[in-house]
């Protein structure tokens, strides 16, 4: 056996045989001069990426550079595409030339084999939970800088996790870096952007952007109490109360405004109250209690 053949075997063991012990490895035999290979390659790469969380990997073998490996698999024409599991050839995917055909065949295989889902070495949700808990505890304690550092470290392991994006944004808000927090929540993948964690963080950013601190909040409160028809002052007061982290007072002010005129300024008071609910967290007991108060006003 030549040195080149030994190196080819070692590469095959590393890139195909070992991963196949727990994953389904798609082995694509191709060559630079092969037109059909070039047409099929983007399809294989896209489907493999889409199925990565189901335990599917793609390994490409250039037959010109790996003639010994190609001979062992009796590759007579290319593209030839096999599926391997536990170092055994389990399916010939060569006839799947469209994305739909390939997905159909993979779905059939995955139903029959004990494939280990997830990226190799990727931490599980159970493993991530204590890290997220620690970051949240530190953020709640007021140490936004340290919390941001921990969320960044978690992000290196799971960059597309919604709790990373949301946590980073809330940590940046704690550091008075609202602009950066807004940027952190922009251009996220749909499945991340629509997650409850990110929606909550986005609501928190909206509150910081829209709820302005009031220098003389007691004076504004006295004015609003004496002039209930001045809805603009009451709305400003609610913003100041939220900026001061007095959510109880802010909710009282907004609920009273809704009771007096729910349609004022196109329902601005109700919208701000709902944003406050989203920022606190829709599952929070405090939000549930305030929702009951809102329902009693709207439907009582």
C-alpha positions in Angstrom: 0.0 0.0 0.0 1.3 3.4 -1.0 1.6 6.4 1.2 -1.1 8.1 -0.7 -3.4 5.2 -0.2 -2.7 5.1 3.6 -3.5 8.8 3.8 -6.7 8.3 1.8 -7.8 5.6 4.2 -7.0 7.7 7.2 -9.0 10.6 5.8 -11.9 8.3 5.0 -11.8 6.9 8.6 -11.8 10.5 10.0 -14.4 12.1 7.7 -16.8 9.2 7.1 -16.3 6.0 9.1 -16.0 7.6 12.6 -18.9 10.1 12.2 -21.1 7.4 10.7 -21.1 5.5 14.1 -23.8 7.9 15.3 -24.7 10.0 12.2 -26.0 9.3 8.7 -23.1 10.3 6.4 -23.9 11.1 2.8 -20.8 10.2 0.7 -20.6 12.1 -2.6 -18.1 10.7 -5.1 -17.4 13.5 -7.6 -14.7 15.0 -9.8 -13.9 18.5 -10.9 -14.5 17.7 -14.6 -17.9 16.1 -14.0 -20.7 18.4 -15.1 -23.6 16.4 -13.4 -21.5 16.4 -10.2 -21.4 20.2 -10.2 -25.2 20.3 -10.8 -25.9 17.9 -8.0 -23.4 19.3 -5.5 -25.5 22.4 -4.4 -28.5 20.2 -3.8 -26.6 17.8 -1.6 -25.0 20.7 0.4 -28.4 22.4 0.9 -30.2 19.3 2.0 -27.4 18.1 4.2 -27.4 21.6 5.9 -31.2 21.4 6.4 -30.9 17.9 7.9 -27.9 18.6 10.1 -30.1 18.8 13.2 -31.4 15.4 12.3 -28.0 13.8 12.3 -27.0 14.0 8.6 -23.5 14.9 7.5 -22.1 15.3 4.0 -18.6 14.0 3.0 -17.3 14.7 -0.5 -14.7 12.4 -2.1 -12.8 13.5 -5.2 -12.4 10.3 -7.2 -9.3 11.6 -9.0 -7.5 12.2 -5.7 -8.9 9.1 -4.0 -8.9 6.4 -6.6 -8.2 3.8 -4.0 -11.3 4.6 -2.0 -13.4 4.9 -5.1 -12.2 1.4 -6.1 -13.2 0.0 -2.8 -16.7 1.2 -3.3 -16.7 0.0 -6.9 -17.6 3.4 -8.2 -17.9 3.0 -12.0 -19.6 6.4 -12.8 -20.1 9.7 -11.2 -21.9 11.2 -9.4 -22.3 8.3 -7.1 -23.9 9.1 -3.8 -24.2 6.6 -0.9 -25.6 6.8 2.6 -23.5 5.2 5.4 -24.3 4.4 9.0 -22.0 2.6 11.4 -19.5 2.2 8.6 -22.0 0.2 6.5 -23.5 1.3 3.2 -27.2 1.6 3.9 -28.6 3.2 0.7 -27.6 4.2 -2.8 -28.8 7.8 -3.2 -27.4 8.2 -6.7 -30.8 8.3 -8.4 -31.9 11.2 -6.3 -31.1 14.2 -8.6 -33.7 16.7 -7.2 -34.1 18.1 -3.7 -37.5 16.5 -3.3 -36.2 13.1 -4.2 -33.2 13.4 -1.9 -35.4 14.5 1.0 -37.9 11.7 0.5 -35.1 9.1 0.5 -33.5 10.6 3.6 -36.8 10.7 5.5 -37.3 7.0 4.8 -33.8 6.1 6.0 -34.0 8.3 9.1 -37.3 6.6 10.2 -35.5 3.2 10.1 -32.2 3.9 11.8 -31.2 5.1 15.3 -29.5 8.3 14.1 -28.2 10.6 16.8 -29.7 14.0 16.0 -27.8 17.3 16.5 -24.4 18.6 15.5 -21.5 16.6 16.7 -20.4 17.9 20.0 -23.2 20.5 20.2 -24.4 20.9 23.8 -27.9 19.8 24.6 -30.6 22.0 26.0 -30.1 20.3 29.4 -26.4 21.2 29.3 -27.1 24.8 28.3 -29.8 25.4 30.9 -27.5 26.0 33.9 -25.4 28.4 31.7 -28.5 30.4 30.8 -29.7 30.4 34.4 -26.3 31.7 35.6 -26.4 34.5 32.9 -30.0 35.4 33.9 -29.1 35.5 37.6 -26.1 37.8 37.0 -28.2 40.0 34.7 -30.9 40.3 37.4 -28.2 41.2 40.0 -27.4 44.3 37.8 -24.1 43.1 36.4 -24.9 43.6 32.7 -21.2 43.5 31.6 -20.6 40.1 33.1 -24.0 38.8 31.8 -23.2 40.0 28.3 -19.8 38.1 28.5 -21.6 34.9 29.4 -24.2 35.2 26.7 -21.4 35.8 24.2 -19.6 32.7 25.4 -22.8 30.6 25.1 -23.2 32.1 21.6 -19.9 30.6 20.5 -21.4 27.2 21.2 -24.9 27.8 19.9 -24.9 31.0 17.8 -28.4 30.6 16.5 -30.1 30.1 19.9 -32.9 32.5 20.6 -32.0 32.8 24.2 -28.5 34.0 23.2 -29.9 36.8 21.0 -32.5 37.8 23.6 -30.1 37.7 26.5 -27.4 39.7 24.7 -30.0 42.4 23.9 -31.3 42.6 27.5 -27.7 42.8 28.8 -27.0 45.6 26.4 -30.1 47.4 27.6 -28.8 47.1 31.2 -25.6 48.8 30.0 -27.6 51.7 28.5 -26.6 50.5 25.0 -30.1 50.5 23.5 -28.8 51.1 20.0 -26.6 48.0 20.1 -29.5 46.0 21.6 -31.7 46.9 18.7 -29.0 45.9 16.2 -28.5 42.6 18.1 -32.2 41.7 17.4 -32.1 42.7 13.7 -31.7 40.3 10.8 -32.2 37.2 12.8 -33.4 33.9 11.2 -37.2 33.6 11.2 -37.3 30.8 13.6 -35.2 32.8 16.1 -36.8 36.2 15.4 -40.3 34.8 16.1 -39.3 33.1 19.4 -41.0 34.2 22.6 -37.6 35.1 24.1 -36.7 37.4 21.3 -40.1 39.0 21.2 -39.8 39.8 24.9 -36.4 41.3 24.3 -37.7 43.4 21.4 -40.5 44.7 23.6 -37.9 45.6 26.2 -36.0 47.6 23.6 -39.2 49.3 22.5 -39.9 50.3 26.1 -36.5 51.8 26.6 -36.8 53.7 23.2 -40.3 55.0 23.9 -40.5 55.4 27.7 -38.6 58.6 28.5 -37.4 59.5 32.0 -39.2 62.4 33.7 -37.2 64.7 35.8 -40.1 65.8 38.1 -42.2 62.7 38.0 -44.1 63.7 41.2 -45.0 67.1 39.7 -46.2 65.4 36.5 -48.2 62.9 38.6 -49.9 65.8 40.5 -50.7 67.6 37.2 -52.1 64.4 35.7 -54.3 63.8 38.7 -55.6 67.3 38.7 -56.2 67.3 34.9 -57.4 63.8 33.9 -58.6 65.2 30.5 -54.9 65.8 29.7 -54.2 62.4 28.3 -50.9 63.4 26.8 -49.5 64.2 30.3 -50.9 60.9 31.7 -49.2 59.0 28.8 -45.9 60.9 29.5 -46.3 59.9 33.2 -46.7 56.2 32.3 -43.5 56.4 30.2 -41.7 58.0 33.1 -42.9 55.4 35.5 -41.7 52.6 33.2 -38.4 54.3 32.7 -38.1 54.3 36.5 -38.9 50.6 36.6 -42.1 51.2 38.5 -44.3 48.8 36.5 -47.1 48.8 39.0 -47.6 52.6 38.8 -47.2 52.5 35.0 -49.8 49.8 34.7 -52.2 51.7 37.0 -51.8 54.8 34.9 -52.3 53.1 31.6 -55.3 51.0 32.8 -56.9 54.2 34.1 -56.4 55.9 30.7 -57.9 52.9 28.9 -60.9 53.0 31.2 -61.4 56.7 30.5 -60.8 56.5 26.7 -59.5 53.3 25.2 -59.4 54.8 21.7 -57.3 57.8 22.6 -54.4 58.4 20.1 -55.4 55.2 18.2 -55.2 53.0 21.4 -51.7 54.2 22.4 -52.3 53.4 26.1 -53.4 49.9 25.4 -50.5 49.3 23.0 -48.0 50.5 25.5 -49.5 48.3 28.2 -49.2 45.3 25.9 -45.6 46.1 25.2 -45.0 46.3 28.9 -46.6 42.8 29.3 -44.4 41.4 26.5 -41.2 42.9 28.1 -42.0 41.4 31.5 -43.0 38.0 30.0 -46.5 36.8 29.2 -46.2 33.8 31.6 -45.3 36.1 34.5 -47.9 36.1 37.3 -47.8 39.9 37.5 -48.8 40.0 33.8 -51.6 37.5 34.3 -53.0 39.7 37.1 -52.8 42.9 34.9 -54.4 41.1 32.0 -57.4 40.3 34.2 -57.7 44.0 35.1 -57.5 44.9 31.4 -60.1 42.4 30.4 -62.5 43.7 33.1 -62.1 47.2 31.7 -62.6 46.2 28.1 -65.3 43.6 28.5 -66.7 44.2 31.9 
